[in-house]
């Protein structure tokens, strides 16, 4: 009887460990700071590009595709104060008055447990390792997307995660404009693409 109980405990423990290393859950990104949030029902798999305009301090332009026949781009103008959208056509390049958002000082941090977990793979990995097991990042807890340094550092967005291996990729969703005014976070969802637009400073100057 004791042997059966020990075997049952072992099976349950093995099942728990297996579940821990195989179940992955990543919640939706949720803004913490005030943000303008708009969703675009676009089916494109390519992440849209965000541009600022020299002539409009309170608007950004989102471009989903490539150039048209006239070398200009179809874009969606987003009012940075209200989130209202309107179709537009813009030129991109030197002297155009439009500048792309680029990578900024945005970091992804984990408040919780960060481990390395074994992951099985059937095919060769890019580094030459064949089928077998490799270690992957495993973050469980609250993942925060932050900006700033020292005491001025603040959290823009958060999400819950269980065994997440994509925390390191979160910062690539964020970009900032050349004037240092806005932070844009663009994320894919079942509804399309969602743009979260923040002021880089807590309050607009």
C-alpha positions as CSV (number, residue, x, y, z in Angstrom):
1,X,0.0,0.0,0.0
2,X,2.8,2.4,0.9
3,X,4.5,1.5,-2.4
4,X,1.3,2.4,-4.3
5,X,1.0,5.7,-2.4
6,X,4.7,6.6,-3.2
7,X,4.1,5.7,-6.8
8,X,1.0,7.9,-6.9
9,X,2.9,10.8,-5.4
10,X,5.7,10.4,-7.9
11,X,3.2,10.4,-10.8
12,X,1.5,13.5,-9.5
13,X,4.8,15.2,-9.0
14,X,5.9,14.3,-12.5
15,X,2.6,15.5,-13.9
16,X,3.0,18.8,-12.1
17,X,6.6,19.3,-13.3
18,X,5.5,18.4,-16.9
19,X,2.7,20.9,-16.7
20,X,5.0,23.6,-15.3
21,X,7.4,23.2,-18.2
22,X,4.8,22.9,-21.0
23,X,2.0,25.2,-20.1
24,X,2.6,28.8,-21.3
25,X,0.3,31.7,-20.8
26,X,0.8,35.3,-21.7
27,X,-1.8,37.9,-20.9
28,X,-2.7,40.9,-23.0
29,X,-0.5,44.1,-22.6
30,X,-2.4,46.6,-20.4
31,X,-1.5,50.3,-20.2
32,X,-0.6,51.7,-16.8
33,X,0.1,55.2,-17.8
34,X,-2.5,57.3,-19.6
35,X,-2.4,56.3,-23.3
36,X,-4.2,56.8,-26.5
37,X,-5.1,53.3,-27.6
38,X,-6.5,52.6,-31.1
39,X,-7.0,49.3,-33.0
40,X,-6.5,48.8,-36.8
41,X,-8.4,45.8,-38.3
42,X,-5.4,45.1,-40.6
43,X,-4.6,41.5,-41.6
44,X,-1.0,42.2,-42.5
45,X,1.7,40.2,-40.8
46,X,4.3,42.9,-41.1
47,X,4.5,45.3,-38.1
48,X,3.3,48.7,-39.1
49,X,5.7,51.6,-39.0
50,X,4.9,54.8,-37.0
51,X,5.9,58.3,-38.2
52,X,5.8,61.7,-36.6
53,X,5.2,64.9,-38.6
54,X,7.2,68.1,-38.3
55,X,4.1,70.1,-39.1
56,X,1.8,68.4,-36.6
57,X,2.9,68.1,-33.0
58,X,-0.3,66.2,-31.9
59,X,-0.6,63.5,-34.5
60,X,1.2,60.4,-35.6
61,X,1.0,58.4,-38.9
62,X,0.8,54.6,-39.1
63,X,1.9,53.0,-42.4
64,X,1.1,49.3,-43.1
65,X,2.3,48.7,-46.6
66,X,4.8,49.6,-49.2
67,X,4.9,52.6,-51.6
68,X,2.2,53.3,-54.1
69,X,2.9,53.9,-57.8
70,X,3.5,57.6,-57.0
71,X,6.2,56.6,-54.4
72,X,4.0,57.9,-51.6
73,X,2.5,55.8,-48.8
74,X,-1.1,55.1,-47.7
75,X,-1.2,55.9,-44.0
76,X,-3.6,56.3,-41.1
77,X,-3.4,59.6,-39.2
78,X,-4.0,59.2,-35.5
79,X,-4.8,62.2,-33.3
80,X,-2.5,61.9,-30.3
81,X,-5.0,63.6,-28.0
82,X,-8.3,61.8,-29.0
83,X,-7.2,58.7,-30.9
84,X,-9.4,59.6,-33.8
85,X,-8.3,58.1,-37.1
86,X,-8.4,59.4,-40.7
87,X,-6.9,58.1,-44.0
88,X,-4.0,60.0,-45.3
89,X,-1.2,59.8,-47.9
90,X,2.4,60.8,-47.0
91,X,5.8,60.9,-48.5
92,X,8.7,59.3,-46.6
93,X,12.4,60.3,-46.9
94,X,14.8,63.2,-46.4
95,X,13.0,66.6,-46.6
96,X,9.5,65.0,-46.5
97,X,8.7,66.3,-43.0
98,X,8.0,62.8,-41.7
99,X,10.4,60.9,-39.4
100,X,10.1,57.3,-38.4
101,X,9.8,56.2,-34.7
102,X,12.9,54.3,-33.7
103,X,14.1,52.1,-30.9
104,X,14.1,54.0,-27.6
105,X,15.2,53.4,-24.0
106,X,12.3,51.0,-23.3
107,X,13.0,47.8,-21.3
108,X,11.0,44.7,-20.3
109,X,11.4,43.7,-16.7
110,X,10.0,40.8,-14.7
111,X,8.6,41.0,-11.2
112,X,8.4,37.4,-10.3
113,X,10.4,34.3,-11.2
114,X,12.9,34.0,-14.0
115,X,14.3,30.6,-14.8
116,X,15.7,28.6,-17.6
117,X,13.5,25.6,-18.6
118,X,14.2,22.6,-20.8
119,X,12.4,22.6,-24.2
120,X,12.3,19.7,-26.5
121,X,12.9,20.2,-30.2
122,X,12.7,17.7,-33.0
123,X,14.8,19.5,-35.6
124,X,18.2,21.1,-35.7
125,X,18.6,24.6,-34.2
126,X,20.3,27.5,-36.0
127,X,23.4,27.0,-33.9
128,X,23.9,23.5,-35.3
129,X,22.5,21.5,-32.3
130,X,20.4,18.5,-33.5
131,X,17.2,17.1,-32.0
132,X,17.1,17.0,-28.2
133,X,16.6,19.5,-25.4
134,X,17.7,23.1,-25.1
135,X,17.2,25.7,-22.3
136,X,14.8,28.6,-22.9
137,X,13.9,31.6,-20.8
138,X,10.9,31.1,-18.5
139,X,9.4,34.1,-16.8
140,X,6.4,33.8,-14.4
141,X,4.8,36.8,-12.8
142,X,4.2,40.4,-13.9
143,X,6.1,41.6,-16.9
144,X,6.5,45.4,-17.1
145,X,7.5,47.6,-20.0
146,X,9.3,50.6,-18.6
147,X,11.0,53.8,-19.7
148,X,13.4,56.3,-18.1
149,X,16.3,55.9,-15.7
150,X,16.7,55.9,-11.9
151,X,13.9,57.7,-10.0
152,X,12.3,58.9,-13.2
153,X,11.8,55.3,-14.5
154,X,8.1,54.5,-14.9
155,X,6.0,51.6,-16.1
156,X,4.1,52.0,-19.3
157,X,2.4,48.6,-19.6
158,X,2.1,45.3,-17.8
159,X,1.0,41.8,-18.5
160,X,0.8,38.5,-16.5
161,X,2.9,35.6,-17.7
162,X,3.4,32.0,-17.0
163,X,6.5,30.3,-18.4
164,X,6.8,33.1,-21.0
165,X,9.9,33.0,-23.2
166,X,9.0,36.2,-25.1
167,X,9.8,38.8,-22.5
168,X,13.0,39.8,-24.3
169,X,11.0,40.6,-27.4
170,X,8.6,43.0,-25.7
171,X,11.0,46.0,-25.9
172,X,11.0,45.6,-29.7
173,X,7.3,46.5,-29.8
174,X,8.1,50.0,-28.5
175,X,9.6,52.9,-30.4
176,X,10.0,56.6,-29.8
177,X,9.9,59.7,-32.0
178,X,12.9,61.8,-32.9
179,X,11.6,64.8,-30.9
180,X,11.4,62.8,-27.7
181,X,7.7,63.4,-27.2
182,X,6.0,60.1,-27.7
183,X,6.4,56.3,-27.1
184,X,4.5,54.0,-29.4
185,X,3.8,50.4,-28.6
186,X,2.4,48.3,-31.5
187,X,1.1,44.8,-30.7
188,X,-0.7,42.2,-32.8
189,X,-4.0,40.7,-31.5
190,X,-6.9,38.7,-32.9
191,X,-8.6,42.0,-33.7
192,X,-5.7,43.3,-35.8
193,X,-3.0,45.7,-34.7
194,X,-3.2,47.9,-31.6
195,X,-1.3,51.1,-31.1
196,X,-0.7,52.4,-27.6
197,X,0.6,56.0,-27.7
198,X,2.2,57.5,-24.5
199,X,3.9,60.8,-23.8
200,X,7.5,60.2,-22.9
201,X,7.1,62.6,-20.0
202,X,4.3,61.9,-17.5
203,X,2.6,65.2,-18.6
204,X,2.7,67.0,-21.9
205,X,4.8,70.1,-21.8
